[in-house]
Amino acid sequence: MEGRRLREQIRVGTDLCSVEAVADSVATFGDRYLRRVYTDHELDYCQKDPAVSAERLAARFAAKEAVVKVLRPVDARPDWRSIEVRRDPGGWCEIALSAGAATMAEAASIRSLSVSMSHEGGIANAVVVATVLERDDRGAEGDTE
């Protein structure tokens, strides 16, 4: 195994979400939908201002989907609530993983996650960047034998 080392890689996940689709889900399924997808922390923040609640929820849904894209699950997807968008008092957001999502991240050697979200014109988007520590199987000179 001489020549094997670890190297940092980047994974990017992105997603778009219709604000109207989220608003419709809330209107149709109410608390059942909200409690299946969002954590208490997310709901507390998103529902503070009803004028932008659907936009904030849609941005978090897009962020959860973007996280799933960097996790690259093979068999089962993680529970929505195991992926949480936490808003820092300074204004930026971070991703917190628990349960199945945290287990998948550990198995994939994901070391950190960063998120950027936005919403405008009825569309919410999120981009998630993950740093991953992977084995570099190339030889010391970069050979791939």
Secondary structure, DSSP 8 states (H G I E B T S, - for coil): -TT-EEEEEEEEEEEEEEHHHHHHHHHHHTHHHHHHH--HHHHHHHTSSGGGHHHHHHHHHHHHHHHHHHH--SS----GGGEEEEE-TTS-EEEEE-HHHHHHHHHTTEEEEEEEEEEETTEEEEEEEEEEEEEE-S-TTS---
